[in-house]
């Protein structure tokens, strides 16, 4: 298995994701090649004491950007929408952010 810190790249912190914190729903940017099982195991390894109920993933293509004649795309990202179980404790990193 890959290193858990290589699978989970960073949290996605937006107004929409802040609304999910009380319901134990979190969003992370993950490695593009990671599957749902790897994401679940990586989160449970990084944040001790949490129990992941479900993981939904979303792949977004990069936007087309151009400058003069040159054209290219921004990088593609993959997000993981993670829901914790009811009896799981919340992730301490996010406590106090959405008050």
C-alpha positions as protocol buffer text, in pm:
chain_id: "A"
residue {
  index: 1
  type: UNK
  ca { x: 0 y: 0 z: 0 }
}
residue {
  index: 2
  type: UNK
  ca { x: 106 y: 358 z: -60 }
}
residue {
  index: 3
  type: UNK
  ca { x: 206 y: 591 z: 222 }
}
residue {
  index: 4
  type: UNK
  ca { x: -112 y: 752 z: 366 }
}
residue {
  index: 5
  type: UNK
  ca { x: 33 y: 1102 z: 337 }
}
residue {
  index: 6
  type: UNK
  ca { x: 96 y: 1044 z: -34 }
}
residue {
  index: 7
  type: UNK
  ca { x: -268 y: 942 z: -93 }
}
residue {
  index: 8
  type: UNK
  ca { x: -430 y: 1237 z: 91 }
}
residue {
  index: 9
  type: UNK
  ca { x: -287 y: 1556 z: -57 }
}
residue {
  index: 10
  type: UNK
  ca { x: -478 y: 1837 z: 117 }
}
residue {
  index: 11
  type: UNK
  ca { x: -820 y: 1928 z: 258 }
}
residue {
  index: 12
  type: UNK
  ca { x: -1059 y: 2129 z: 44 }
}
residue {
  index: 13
  type: UNK
  ca { x: -1176 y: 2427 z: 252 }
}
residue {
  index: 14
  type: UNK
  ca { x: -1462 y: 2620 z: 95 }
}
residue {
  index: 15
  type: UNK
  ca { x: -1790 y: 2761 z: 221 }
}
residue {
  index: 16
  type: UNK
  ca { x: -1973 y: 2456 z: 91 }
}
residue {
  index: 17
  type: UNK
  ca { x: -1741 y: 2213 z: 271 }
}
residue {
  index: 18
  type: UNK
  ca { x: -1770 y: 2406 z: 598 }
}
residue {
  index: 19
  type: UNK
  ca { x: -2143 y: 2327 z: 602 }
}
residue {
  index: 20
  type: UNK
  ca { x: -2069 y: 1954 z: 614 }
}
residue {
  index: 21
  type: UNK
  ca { x: -1849 y: 1963 z: 925 }
}
residue {
  index: 22
  type: UNK
  ca { x: -2135 y: 1930 z: 1179 }
}
residue {
  index: 23
  type: UNK
  ca { x: -2261 y: 1621 z: 989 }
}
residue {
  index: 24
  type: UNK
  ca { x: -1907 y: 1471 z: 984 }
}
residue {
  index: 25
  type: UNK
  ca { x: -1867 y: 1518 z: 609 }
}
residue {
  index: 26
  type: UNK
  ca { x: -1524 y: 1624 z: 485 }
}
residue {
  index: 27
  type: UNK
  ca { x: -1364 y: 1685 z: 145 }
}
residue {
  index: 28
  type: UNK
  ca { x: -1002 y: 1607 z: 55 }
}
residue {
  index: 29
  type: UNK
  ca { x: -795 y: 1634 z: -259 }
}
residue {
  index: 30
  type: UNK
  ca { x: -643 y: 1293 z: -320 }
}
residue {
  index: 31
  type: UNK
  ca { x: -399 y: 1120 z: -551 }
}
residue {
  index: 32
  type: UNK
  ca { x: -552 y: 1069 z: -896 }
}
residue {
  index: 33
  type: UNK
  ca { x: -471 y: 696 z: -897 }
}
residue {
  index: 34
  type: UNK
  ca { x: -608 y: 626 z: -547 }
}
residue {
  index: 35
  type: UNK
  ca { x: -922 y: 416 z: -513 }
}
residue {
  index: 36
  type: UNK
  ca { x: -1190 y: 439 z: -243 }
}
residue {
  index: 37
  type: UNK
  ca { x: -1042 y: 163 z: -27 }
}
residue {
  index: 38
  type: UNK
  ca { x: -697 y: 325 z: -26 }
}
residue {
  index: 39
  type: UNK
  ca { x: -852 y: 661 z: 65 }
}
residue {
  index: 40
  type: UNK
  ca { x: -1045 y: 508 z: 354 }
}
residue {
  index: 41
  type: UNK
  ca { x: -741 y: 326 z: 493 }
}
residue {
  index: 42
  type: UNK
  ca { x: -521 y: 635 z: 454 }
}
residue {
  index: 43
  type: UNK
  ca { x: -765 y: 858 z: 644 }
}
residue {
  index: 44
  type: UNK
  ca { x: -802 y: 607 z: 927 }
}
residue {
  index: 45
  type: UNK
  ca { x: -422 y: 585 z: 950 }
}
residue {
  index: 46
  type: UNK
  ca { x: -363 y: 962 z: 949 }
}
residue {
  index: 47
  type: UNK
  ca { x: -644 y: 1062 z: 1185 }
}
residue {
  index: 48
  type: UNK
  ca { x: -645 y: 816 z: 1476 }
}
residue {
  index: 49
  type: UNK
  ca { x: -983 y: 715 z: 1617 }
}
residue {
  index: 50
  type: UNK
  ca { x: -1207 y: 796 z: 1319 }
}
residue {
  index: 51
  type: UNK
  ca { x: -1425 y: 544 z: 1138 }
}
residue {
  index: 52
  type: UNK
  ca { x: -1502 y: 615 z: 774 }
}
residue {
  index: 53
  type: UNK
  ca { x: -1854 y: 518 z: 667 }
}
residue {
  index: 54
  type: UNK
  ca { x: -1840 y: 603 z: 297 }
}
residue {
  index: 55
  type: UNK
  ca { x: -1616 y: 761 z: 38 }
}
residue {
  index: 56
  type: UNK
  ca { x: -1739 y: 925 z: -283 }
}
residue {
  index: 57
  type: UNK
  ca { x: -1486 y: 1038 z: -541 }
}
residue {
  index: 58
  type: UNK
  ca { x: -1503 y: 1302 z: -814 }
}
residue {
  index: 59
  type: UNK
  ca { x: -1257 y: 1366 z: -1095 }
}
residue {
  index: 60
  type: UNK
  ca { x: -1245 y: 1713 z: -1250 }
}
residue {
  index: 61
  type: UNK
  ca { x: -1068 y: 1786 z: -1576 }
}
residue {
  index: 62
  type: UNK
  ca { x: -840 y: 2087 z: -1593 }
}
residue {
  index: 63
  type: UNK
  ca { x: -966 y: 2406 z: -1752 }
}
residue {
  index: 64
  type: UNK
  ca { x: -841 y: 2505 z: -2095 }
}
residue {
  index: 65
  type: UNK
  ca { x: -618 y: 2811 z: -2069 }
}
residue {
  index: 66
  type: UNK
  ca { x: -453 y: 3000 z: -2350 }
}
residue {
  index: 67
  type: UNK
  ca { x: -207 y: 3279 z: -2388 }
}
residue {
  index: 68
  type: UNK
  ca { x: -179 y: 3401 z: -2743 }
}
residue {
  index: 69
  type: UNK
  ca { x: -143 y: 3104 z: -2975 }
}
residue {
  index: 70
  type: UNK
  ca { x: -33 y: 2866 z: -2699 }
}
residue {
  index: 71
  type: UNK
  ca { x: -305 y: 2656 z: -2544 }
}
residue {
  index: 72
  type: UNK
  ca { x: -298 y: 2409 z: -2255 }
}
residue {
  index: 73
  type: UNK
  ca { x: -488 y: 2270 z: -1960 }
}
residue {
  index: 74
  type: UNK
  ca { x: -455 y: 2323 z: -1588 }
}
residue {
  index: 75
  type: UNK
  ca { x: -394 y: 2005 z: -1390 }
}
residue {
  index: 76
  type: UNK
  ca { x: -663 y: 1746 z: -1331 }
}
residue {
  index: 77
  type: UNK
  ca { x: -764 y: 1684 z: -967 }
}
residue {
  index: 78
  type: UNK
  ca { x: -954 y: 1416 z: -781 }
}
residue {
  index: 79
  type: UNK
  ca { x: -1162 y: 1492 z: -472 }
}
residue {
  index: 80
  type: UNK
  ca { x: -1287 y: 1252 z: -207 }
}
residue {
  index: 81
  type: UNK
  ca { x: -1608 y: 1329 z: -20 }
}
residue {
  index: 82
  type: UNK
  ca { x: -1579 y: 1140 z: 309 }
}
residue {
  index: 83
  type: UNK
  ca { x: -1860 y: 1066 z: 554 }
}
residue {
  index: 84
  type: UNK
  ca { x: -1775 y: 939 z: 902 }
}
residue {
  index: 85
  type: UNK
  ca { x: -1985 y: 695 z: 1102 }
}
residue {
  index: 86
  type: UNK
  ca { x: -2223 y: 826 z: 1370 }
}
residue {
  index: 87
  type: UNK
  ca { x: -2020 y: 678 z: 1659 }
}
residue {
  index: 88
  type: UNK
  ca { x: -1691 y: 811 z: 1518 }
}
residue {
  index: 89
  type: UNK
  ca { x: -1526 y: 1114 z: 1671 }
}
residue {
  index: 90
  type: UNK
  ca { x: -1488 y: 1417 z: 1440 }
}
residue {
  index: 91
  type: UNK
  ca { x: -1153 y: 1506 z: 1285 }
}
residue {
  index: 92
  type: UNK
  ca { x: -973 y: 1735 z: 1529 }
}
residue {
  index: 93
  type: UNK
  ca { x: -804 y: 1934 z: 1251 }
}
residue {
  index: 94
  type: UNK
  ca { x: -1141 y: 2079 z: 1144 }
}
residue {
  index: 95
  type: UNK
  ca { x: -1285 y: 2150 z: 1490 }
}
residue {
  index: 96
  type: UNK
  ca { x: -1357 y: 2517 z: 1547 }
}
residue {
  index: 97
  type: UNK
  ca { x: -1336 y: 2614 z: 1178 }
}
residue {
  index: 98
  type: UNK
  ca { x: -1708 y: 2623 z: 1101 }
}
residue {
  index: 99
  type: UNK
  ca { x: -1858 y: 2801 z: 1396 }
}
